Amino acid sequence: MHPQESPADFRSDTVTQPSSAMREAMAQALVGDDVLDGDPSVQRLERLAAQWLGKEGALYVPSGTMANQIAMGSWTRPGDEVVVQRYAHVTTFEAGATGALHGLQTMTVGDLSGSMDPSEVEEVIRPVFIHCPKTALICMEQTHNMAGGRISPMSRVEGMAAVAQSHSIPMHLDGARLANAVVATGIAAPEWCQHFDSVALCLSKGLGAPVGSIIAGSEIFLERARVMRKRLGGWMRQAGHLAEAARIALEQNVPRLAEDHALAKHLARALAAMPGLSVDVEAVESNIVMVVLGDGLPDAAGAIQSLEGKGVRVSSMGPRRLRLVTHMDVGDAAGQRLLDAMKDMVEGR
């Protein structure tokens, strides 16, 4: 890599830089004290996000983890249990927050593919019995990160909602990459979200905002959510500078996610053809590619080091499993750099 050349960064879709339009909007943003009188730019974003998701209202928060944890705390009481997809973000990448912050335990269902069958969920719902915790919430992730960005089909969501309604259990959607599912399936966000009582949406992943997520739901839910946001320290002051960039991300950057999906599919096909690499091409449904390193190749740590030396960055999802994420700051040229670097590694160069 030339000393002046930036790496091709496929570690995550969170590494994107704000666009010139975002920077201009941030500079010109109308702001106020969001805690005291309300920030007009934050309120504008919250109205837009609520409309996009088909919910009564929304709150702007610093991170997807906070959005999910606001939902966890708002729907439950200490000692309750949450049913969630296995390897979901809320149990895998949120530092044990459900237990540490809210006193909850989790029942995980499904496997690495991200599947969570409604019948499996119904089987683990606790009876009303003094010796059992209360099943207080069902949580799904869309798209499923650890499964390689796979999309839970609408039929499964509908089946899950039917189970939840029959037991009077609320449903939360960790929709960090919901926009990817919207673009990949052509199903609008409100159609997905109508089956959930609360929804988290990340604006700083594929949509490219520098900071922020949304937590949305009914006004009754939001009353409790505001309290949880305060307790978690996520009620910001003049946050309109950030909200304006997030607004542009939601208004302008949803359709272009199709480009990321196409590049991910192209990379998956090319990598699957390389000896020693295992890629489930059919499982690549959005912007994430999982690559398993075969015997005779470096492990994930060694592969990351090798690729880094060639100006390509990826992340690991296991001892011999790499994750590649496409986004607006990597295009065809960066994709070719990745393929060339992977080929050199496979061939021992």
N, C-alpha and C positions, 0 to 999 in steps of 0.2 A: 504494500500500500504506500502510495506517495505520502510524504509527511504532511502535506496540506489537505489530503483527501479525508473526508469524514467517513467513519465506518458505516457499513450497511447494517443497520440495527434492527434485527428481527426478534429481539428479546420480548417485546410486548408492544401493544398498540397504545400504551401509556407514554411512550417516549416522544410523541409528536410535538412539534414546535407550533406555537400559535401563528396563524396566518397574518398577513399584513392587515386584512380587514378586521381581524380580531384585535390586533394591537391598536388600530385606529379607534375602534369602538370602545376599547378599554380607556383610552386617553380622553375620550369625549363623554364618558358615562356620567349620567346624572346620579348622584348618590345621596344617601341620607343615613341616619343612624337606624339600622334595621331593628335594633332592640327597642329603641324608644318610640320613634315616629314611623318607622318603615323606610326601607330603601326603595325608591321607585324602579330602579333597574332590576333589583331582585324580585320585586313584585311582578314586573313585566315577564321575567323569565318563568316565574312560578305559574302564572296564568297560561303561558304558552305551553309549558310542560304538561300541566293538567289537561289542557285541551288535546294535546298530542296523544296522551295516554288514555283519554276518555274517563278521567276521574274528576271528582268535585273540586279537589284542590291539591296543592303540592307544596313542599318545602325544599329550599335549596340548602344543601349541607356540604361540608368539605370533601367527604369521601364516600365511596361505596360501602366500605365497612361500617361507617357511621349510619348510613341509610338503613342497612340491614339490621344493625343493632337497635336502632330506634324502633323498627318493627318488632324485633324480638321482645323488647321491653314493654312495648305498648300493648301487645296481645296477651301477655302472660303474667304470672305471678311466680315468685321464687318457689322452687319445688316442682314446677310443671315440666312437661316433656314436649319437645318439638320433633316432629317426623320430617326427615329431610333426605334428599338424595345423597347416596354415598359419594364421598370425595367432593361434596359441594363446597363452595367458597366459605360459607358461614361456619363450617366445621373444620376446614382444612387450612384456611389462610387468614383467619381472624383472631389468632392468638388466644383461642379458648374464651373469647369474649362472652359467649352465651352463658357459660358457667360462671366466669369471674365477675361479670357485671350484673347478671340477672338471676343467678342461682338456678339455671335451667340444666336439664340433661337432654341429650339428643338420642333419637332412635334413627339410625341410618338404614336406608333400604336401597337395593339395587346393586350395580357393579360399576366397573370402570367405564362402561359404555354410556353411563349417565342415565340408563333406564331406571324408571321407578313405576312399576305397574300398579294401577289402582287397587287391584285385588291384594297385592302385597301390603299396601298401605292399610287397607281395611283390616287385615289380619293383625297388625301391630297396634291398632288403636286400643288404648287401655279401657277396661271395664270400670264402671263406677264402683270402686272397691277401696276400702280404707288402706289396704296394703300397696296400692298402685298410685303412681303419679297421674295427674290429669293430662291427657293429650290435649294441648292447648292451641297448637298451630301446626299446619302443614306447609312446608317450604319447598319450592321448586326453583331451579336455576335455568335461565334461558339467555344465551346458549350455555351449554355446560363446558366450562373451561377445561377441566381435567380429562374430559372425554374428547378433547380436540375440537371444541366449538360445535359439537353436535346439537341439533335442534330437537327438543321434545315435540312431537307432532301434536296438532290440535286435538286429534282424537284422544290422545293420552291426557291432555290438559282437561278436556271435557269430562273424561272418566274420573279424573282426580277430583274435579269440582263436585261431581255428583256424590262421591264418597264423603267429601268434606261437608256438603250441605246436609246429607242424611244423618250426620253425627253432630251437626251444629258447630263445626270447627272452622275457624277462619283460615284463609289461604294467603300466603305471602309469596310474591314472585321476586326473586333476585334477578332482575332484568338488566344486569350490568351491560350485557351485549344484546339486549332485546332488539335494538335497531338492526343488528345483523340478521336476526331471525325475520324481522319484518321485510327486509330487502330480499333475503334468500327465498322466502315463501310467497311473497306478495300479499300476505295477510296483514292488515293494518293493525297498529298497536292497540286501539280500543277493542278489537276483536279478541286479541290475546288477553288483554287486561280485564275484560268483563268477568272473567272467571276468578279473579283474585281480589281480595279485600284490601291489600296494600301492594304497592309495586315500587321497587328501587330501579332507577335508571342511571347508569354512569355516563357522564358527558365528556369525561377526559380519557376515554379509551378510543375506539374507532372514530368517534365524532370529532375528536381533536381539540376539545377545550383544554386549557391548561390546568384547570382545577374544577372539581365539583361533581356532585351527584344530586339526584332528585329522589325524594320519598313522597309517594302520592297515595291518596285514598279518599274516603268520605270525610266530611267535616267532623263527624263524630270521632273517627279515627285520628284526625289531625289534632284535635284538642289534646289527646293523650300524647301524640307524637311531639307536639311542641314542648311539653314538659320533659319528655325523654331527651329531646335535642338540647334543652337547657342543661339537664343533668350531665350530659356527655360533653358539654362545652362547645357545642357546635352552632351556637347562635352568634353570628358574626356582626360586625358593625357596618362600616362602609364597604360592603361586599359587592356593590354594584359594578365596580371595575372588573371583577371576576365574572359576575353574572352576565355582563354584556358579551364577553367572549363565549360563554356557554350558550347564550341565546343564538349567536351566529352559528355555532356548531350544530344546534338542533334545527335551525331554519335551513341551513345550506348544505350540510354534509351527510345527510342520510342517503340520498340516492347514490352518491359516489362509493358507498361501501361495496357495491357490485364489482368495482374494479379490484378491491382487495380480495374478494371471493374468487375472482377469475385468476388472479396471480397465485393465490394459495393452491388452487386446483392444478395450475400449470406446474408449480414447484413440486407438488405431491407426485404427479405423474413422472416427472423427470427423476426425482429422487428414488422412486420405487423401481426404476430401471437400473439403478446403480447396484453393483454386487455388494452384498454385506449389509445393505440398508433395507429395513422393512417399513413400509408405509401402507396403511389401509386407505387407498385412494377414495373408495366409496364413502368413507367416514368423514371426509373433508367436505363439510356442508357450509362453512362460512370462511373465516379468515385465520384459522389455526391449523397447523400441520404438525402431527406427532411423528417422530422418526425414531425407530428402535435400531440401535447399533448392534450388529451381529458379532459373533466370535471372530477374533482376528483383528478387529478394529479397536481403537481406543474406547475407553468408557466415556461417559458423558463429560466428566471433568476434563479428560484429555482432549476430547473433541472440541470442547469450548475453547480450550487453550490453542489448539491447532487453528481453528477458524479465526480466532481473534488475531493471530499473527498474519492473517491474510485480509484483515479489515472487515470481517464479518462477525456479528454478534448474535448469539442465540442463547436460549436458557435451557436448563435441565428440568425434567419432571420425573426423575428417577435415576438410578445408577447407570442405566444404559438407554435412557429415553430423552430425546431432545424435543423442545417445543419451538416452532417457528411461527411468528405472528406477523401477518401483513397489515399494512396501514398506509395512511396518506403520504408518509415521508419515505416510503420505499416503493419503487416502481419496477419496470422491466429491467433497467440497467442494474439496480441493486439485486434483483432476483437472479440475474445472470452471474453476478459476482458470487452470490451464495452457491449457485450450482457449480461454478468453477472451483471454489474453495472446497466444497464437499467432494468433488471428483478427485482433487489433489489428495485429500485425506484418505479416501478410499484406496487410491493407488499408491499410497505411502510416500507422497512427495511433500 
